[in-house]
Amino acid sequence: MDFTALIKLYFSIGISYSEILCCLAINHRIVISMRTLKRRLTELRLYRRKYPSNILNVALFVAGQISESGCQNGYRWMHRKCLLAGFLTSRSVVAALLSLLDPQGCELRRRKRLRRRNYYAKGPNFIWHLVSYDKLKQYGLCINGCKDGFSRKIIWCKVTCSTSNPRINVGHYIDAIEQFCACPKAVRGDRGTENTHVAEMHNFLTNTVFHI
């Protein structure tokens, strides 16, 4: 993937400019300045605040999310979903739409009384959940685990020297696929740099566009 395509990809998933620079440096060994990044984004006509999307289309998208799996999402996560869907809008607009479309949900979130959702997985190996535990990192023990969402089977539970190295996590992922001769349809984990290689490998193996 060339430099321009990488910038478009990271811009489309809604991460900040500083996070784009970190991803380029860590994942692709491309080191550029903030000024260079902004200049390239301008050349590609990629803007965060300029030319916002039609508010009616954003409202329809938010309403659809509220009626489905996004009923518990706050305005920050809903704003990120809008960016991932290709809408250019601000957090304040999303917050205002949520207060109009789902006032009861906003009140419950304000009082920290969330409605419990029902977890559902279609079958074995439909979705794997990744998790990293770094509370013992000061003792040199970094735990990385994965389990199947349907059967609750532990796919792996490894102790390594780091929970932030994406190469370690993708190594566990590849070893598990070879061991079970199966690849999950979806992978769920934290939106951190430690899972970027897993997302890229999953896209390659399943021929889909997927982001953790």
Backbone hydrogen bonds in HBPLUS format (Angstrom, degrees):
<---DONOR---> <-ACCEPTOR-->    atom                        ^
c    i                          cat <-CA-CA->   ^        H-A-AA   ^      H-
h    n   atom  resd res      DA  || num        DHA   H-A  angle D-A-AA Bond
n    s   type  num  typ     dist DA aas  dist angle  dist       angle   num
A0006-LEU N   A0002-ASP O   3.04 MM   4  6.32 152.5  2.12 152.2 160.4     1
A0007-ILE N   A0003-PHE O   3.09 MM   4  6.40 158.9  2.14 150.6 155.5     2
A0008-LYS N   A0004-THR O   3.05 MM   4  6.33 162.3  2.08 150.8 155.5     3
A0009-LEU N   A0005-ALA O   2.91 MM   4  6.09 154.9  1.97 145.5 152.6     4
A0010-TYR N   A0006-LEU O   2.97 MM   4  6.21 174.7  1.97 159.8 159.3     5
A0011-PHE N   A0007-ILE O   2.92 MM   4  5.96 152.7  1.99 146.6 155.0     6
A0012-SER N   A0008-LYS O   2.95 MM   4  6.01 150.7  2.04 142.2 149.7     7
A0013-ILE N   A0009-LEU O   3.30 MM   4  6.63 137.6  2.50 145.4 155.3     8
A0014-GLY N   A0011-PHE O   3.21 MM   3  5.57 161.4  2.24 109.0 114.4     9
A0020-ILE N   A0016-SER O   2.93 MM   4  6.27 145.9  2.05 147.0 157.1    10
A0021-LEU N   A0017-TYR O   3.06 MM   4  6.41 155.9  2.12 149.4 154.9    11
A0022-CYS N   A0018-SER O   3.07 MM   4  6.36 152.9  2.14 141.7 148.9    12
A0023-CYS N   A0019-GLU O   2.92 MM   4  6.13 161.7  1.95 150.2 154.6    13
A0024-LEU N   A0020-ILE O   2.97 MM   4  6.17 160.8  2.01 151.5 156.6    14
A0025-ALA N   A0021-LEU O   3.01 MM   4  6.17 154.4  2.08 143.9 150.9    15
A0026-ILE N   A0022-CYS O   2.83 MM   4  5.93 168.4  1.84 157.4 160.4    16
A0027-ASN N   A0023-CYS O   2.88 MM   4  5.46 152.0  1.96 137.2 146.3    17
A0028-HIS N   A0024-LEU O   3.19 MM   4  5.14 139.8  2.36 114.4 125.3    18
A0030-ILE N   A0024-LEU O   2.87 MM   6  5.15 175.1  1.88 128.8 129.4    19
A0037-LEU N   A0033-SER O   3.04 MM   4  6.36 159.9  2.08 149.8 155.2    20
A0038-LYS N   A0034-MET O   2.98 MM   4  6.23 165.3  2.00 153.1 156.2    21
A0039-ARG N   A0035-ARG O   3.01 MM   4  6.20 153.3  2.08 144.6 152.2    22
A0040-ARG N   A0036-THR O   2.95 MM   4  6.21 158.5  2.00 151.3 156.6    23
A0041-LEU N   A0037-LEU O   2.95 MM   4  6.20 155.9  2.01 151.5 158.4    24
A0042-THR N   A0038-LYS O   2.99 MM   4  6.19 151.5  2.08 143.1 150.4    25
A0043-GLU N   A0039-ARG O   3.00 MM   4  6.28 154.5  2.06 145.9 152.8    26
A0044-LEU N   A0040-ARG O   2.98 MM   4  6.23 143.7  2.12 141.9 151.7    27
A0046-LEU N   A0041-LEU O   2.89 MM   5  5.16 175.3  1.89 153.0 154.0    28
A0045-ARG N   A0042-THR O   3.02 MM   3  4.85 155.2  2.09  99.5 107.1    29
A0053-SER N   A0088-LEU O   2.78 MM  35  5.15 161.9  1.82 141.4 146.6    30
A0057-ASN N   A0054-ASN O   3.12 MM   3  5.49 120.2  2.49 105.7 118.8    31
A0058-VAL N   A0054-ASN O   3.14 MM   4  6.52 155.3  2.21 149.7 157.3    32
A0059-ALA N   A0055-ILE O   2.86 MM   4  6.03 155.3  1.92 144.6 151.5    33
A0060-LEU N   A0056-LEU O   2.96 MM   4  6.22 155.1  2.02 147.8 154.0    34
A0061-PHE N   A0057-ASN O   3.05 MM   4  6.27 154.1  2.12 142.8 149.6    35
A0062-VAL N   A0058-VAL O   2.91 MM   4  6.18 164.0  1.93 154.7 158.6    36
A0063-ALA N   A0059-ALA O   2.89 MM   4  6.04 159.6  1.93 148.4 154.3    37
A0064-GLY N   A0060-LEU O   3.01 MM   4  6.19 152.0  2.09 141.8 149.0    38
A0065-GLN N   A0061-PHE O   3.00 MM   4  6.33 150.8  2.09 147.5 155.6    39
A0066-ILE N   A0062-VAL O   2.93 MM   4  6.20 155.0  1.99 151.0 157.8    40
A0067-SER N   A0063-ALA O   3.12 MM   4  6.33 150.7  2.21 144.2 151.1    41
A0068-GLU N   A0065-GLN O   3.14 MM   3  5.18 149.4  2.24  99.3 108.7    42
A0070-GLY N   A0065-GLN O   2.87 MM   5  4.69 128.9  2.13 146.1 146.7    43
A0073-ASN N   A0070-GLY O   3.16 MM   3  5.25 157.1  2.21 106.4 113.4    44
A0078-MET N   A0074-GLY O   2.95 MM   4  6.06 157.2  2.00 151.8 159.4    45
A0079-HIS N   A0075-TYR O   2.87 MM   4  5.84 147.5  1.97 135.9 144.3    46
A0080-ARG N   A0076-ARG O   3.06 MM   4  6.40 151.4  2.15 143.0 150.5    47
A0081-LYS N   A0077-TRP O   2.98 MM   4  6.28 151.4  2.06 144.3 152.0    48
A0082-CYS N   A0078-MET O   2.98 MM   4  6.28 150.5  2.07 144.9 152.7    49
A0083-LEU N   A0079-HIS O   3.07 MM   4  6.40 154.4  2.14 147.6 153.8    50
A0084-LEU N   A0080-ARG O   2.96 MM   4  6.25 158.6  2.00 149.7 155.6    51
A0085-ALA N   A0081-LYS O   2.96 MM   4  6.17 139.7  2.12 141.9 152.7    52
A0087-PHE N   A0082-CYS O   2.89 MM   5  5.26 158.5  1.94 157.3 150.0    53
A0086-GLY N   A0083-LEU O   3.00 MM   3  5.12 157.7  2.05 104.6 111.4    54
A0094-VAL N   A0090-SER O   3.20 MM   4  6.54 161.8  2.24 148.2 152.7    55
A0095-ALA N   A0091-ARG O   2.82 MM   4  6.04 160.5  1.86 154.1 159.8    56
A0096-ALA N   A0092-SER O   3.00 MM   4  6.16 154.8  2.07 141.8 148.2    57
A0097-LEU N   A0093-VAL O   2.95 MM   4  6.21 156.8  2.01 149.3 155.7    58
A0098-LEU N   A0094-VAL O   2.93 MM   4  6.16 157.1  1.98 150.8 156.8    59
A0099-SER N   A0095-ALA O   3.06 MM   4  6.29 155.5  2.12 145.4 151.7    60
A0100-LEU N   A0096-ALA O   3.14 MM   4  6.37 139.5  2.31 140.8 151.2    61
A0101-LEU N   A0097-LEU O   2.80 MM   4  5.93 165.4  1.82 156.5 160.8    62
A0102-ASP N   A0098-LEU O   2.78 MM   4  5.34 154.0  1.85 141.0 147.7    63
A0106-CYS N   A0102-ASP O   3.08 MM   4  6.36 157.4  2.13 152.8 159.2    64
A0107-GLU N   A0103-PRO O   3.01 MM   4  6.21 154.6  2.08 144.7 151.2    65
A0108-LEU N   A0104-GLN O   2.97 MM   4  6.25 156.8  2.03 149.4 155.7    66
A0109-ARG N   A0105-GLY O   2.94 MM   4  6.17 155.9  2.00 147.7 154.1    67
A0110-ARG N   A0106-CYS O   2.93 MM   4  6.12 149.6  2.03 142.6 151.3    68
A0111-ARG N   A0107-GLU O   3.01 MM   4  6.26 148.1  2.12 144.1 152.2    69
A0113-ARG N   A0108-LEU O   2.73 MM   5  4.92 173.1  1.74 151.8 151.8    70
A0112-LYS N   A0109-ARG O   3.08 MM   3  4.70 153.6  2.15  94.0 101.6    71
A0126-PHE N   A0123-GLY O   3.15 MM   3  5.51 143.1  2.29 136.5 131.6    72
A0185-LYS N   A0125-ASN O   3.20 MM  60  6.82 139.9  2.37 141.0 151.2    73
A0186-ALA N   A0126-PHE O   2.99 MM  60  6.25 130.0  2.24 136.3 151.2    74
A0149-GLY N   A0127-ILE O   2.89 MM  22  5.55 173.1  1.90 166.2 164.3    75
A0128-TRP N   A0186-ALA O   3.05 MM  58  6.52 152.6  2.13 145.9 151.1    76
A0188-ARG N   A0128-TRP O   2.81 MM  60  6.20 163.6  1.84 165.4 170.8    77
A0129-HIS N   A0147-LYS O   2.94 MM  18  5.48 166.5  1.96 158.1 162.0    78
A0147-LYS N   A0129-HIS O   3.11 MM  18  5.48 147.3  2.22 139.8 149.2    79
A0130-LEU N   A0188-ARG O   2.73 MM  58  6.07 166.7  1.75 163.8 168.1    80
A0131-VAL N   A0145-GLY O   3.00 MM  14  5.40 153.6  2.08 151.8 149.1    81
A0145-GLY N   A0131-VAL O   2.88 MM  14  5.40 173.4  1.88 165.5 167.7    82
A0133-TYR N   A0143-ILE O   2.80 MM  10  5.09 169.4  1.81 154.1 156.5    83
A0143-ILE N   A0133-TYR O   3.12 MM  10  5.09 159.4  2.17 160.3 154.7    84
A0137-LYS N   A0134-ASP O   3.14 MM   3  4.98 159.3  2.19 107.7 108.2    85
A0139-TYR N   A0136-LEU O   2.99 MM   3  5.52 153.0  2.06 113.3 121.6    86
A0141-LEU N   A0136-LEU O   3.20 MM   5  5.31 159.9  2.25 140.0 135.0    87
A0140-GLY N   A0137-LYS O   2.91 MM   3  4.96 162.9  1.94 110.2 113.7    88
A0142-CYS N   A0160-THR O   3.00 MM  18  5.17 150.9  2.09 157.5 155.8    89
A0160-THR N   A0142-CYS O   2.73 MM  18  5.17 166.5  1.75 156.9 156.8    90
A0144-ASN N   A0158-LYS O   2.86 MM  14  5.35 161.7  1.90 155.9 161.8    91
A0158-LYS N   A0144-ASN O   2.86 MM  14  5.35 166.7  1.88 162.7 160.2    92
A0146-CYS N   A0156-TRP O   2.91 MM  10  5.36 143.7  2.04 158.4 153.5    93
A0155-ILE N   A0146-CYS O   2.72 MM   9  5.27 139.5  1.88 130.5 142.3    94
A0156-TRP N   A0146-CYS O   3.28 MM  10  5.36 158.8  2.33 133.5 135.7    95
A0148-ASP N   A0153-LYS O   2.82 MM   5  5.28 158.2  1.87 152.1 157.8    96
A0152-ARG N   A0148-ASP O   2.89 MM   4  4.99 135.2  2.10 135.4 145.1    97
A0168-ILE N   A0165-ASN O   3.21 MM   3  5.66 134.4  2.43 109.7 119.9    98
A0170-VAL N   A0166-PRO O   3.08 MM   4  6.22 164.4  2.10 149.3 153.6    99
A0171-GLY N   A0167-ARG O   3.07 MM   4  6.07 139.2  2.24 132.8 143.3   100
A0172-HIS N   A0168-ILE O   3.14 MM   4  6.54 151.7  2.22 148.6 154.8   101
A0173-TYR N   A0169-ASN O   3.07 MM   4  6.36 155.1  2.13 145.4 152.6   102
A0174-ILE N   A0170-VAL O   2.96 MM   4  6.16 160.5  2.00 147.6 151.4   103
A0175-ASP N   A0171-GLY O   2.98 MM   4  6.13 163.4  2.01 149.2 154.2   104
A0176-ALA N   A0172-HIS O   2.99 MM   4  6.16 153.6  2.06 146.4 153.0   105
A0177-ILE N   A0173-TYR O   3.13 MM   4  6.40 155.3  2.19 145.9 152.2   106
A0178-GLU N   A0174-ILE O   3.03 MM   4  6.30 159.3  2.08 152.1 157.4   107
A0179-GLN N   A0175-ASP O   2.91 MM   4  6.09 150.1  2.00 143.9 152.7   108
A0180-PHE N   A0176-ALA O   2.94 MM   4  6.08 167.5  1.96 155.3 157.1   109
A0181-CYS N   A0177-ILE O   2.80 MM   4  5.37 122.2  2.13 135.2 148.2   110
A0195-ASN N   A0192-GLY O   3.17 MM   3  5.85 163.4  2.20 117.3 121.8   111
A0196-THR N   A0193-THR O   3.33 MM   3  5.25 169.5  2.34 104.6 107.6   112
A0199-ALA N   A0195-ASN O   3.09 MM   4  6.38 157.4  2.14 150.3 155.6   113
A0200-GLU N   A0196-THR O   3.04 MM   4  6.34 159.3  2.08 149.2 154.6   114
A0201-MET N   A0197-HIS O   2.87 MM   4  6.04 160.5  1.91 148.6 154.1   115
A0202-HIS N   A0198-VAL O   2.86 MM   4  6.00 156.0  1.92 147.7 154.7   116
A0203-ASN N   A0199-ALA O   2.96 MM   4  6.18 155.1  2.02 146.0 152.5   117
A0204-PHE N   A0200-GLU O   3.06 MM   4  6.30 152.2  2.14 142.6 149.9   118
A0205-LEU N   A0201-MET O   2.93 MM   4  6.18 160.6  1.96 152.9 157.4   119
A0206-THR N   A0202-HIS O   2.98 MM   4  5.98 159.9  2.02 150.8 155.6   120
A0207-ASN N   A0203-ASN O   2.83 MM   4  5.32 122.1  2.17 133.7 145.0   121
A0208-THR N   A0203-ASN O   3.30 MM   5  4.98 140.5  2.47 123.2 133.0   122
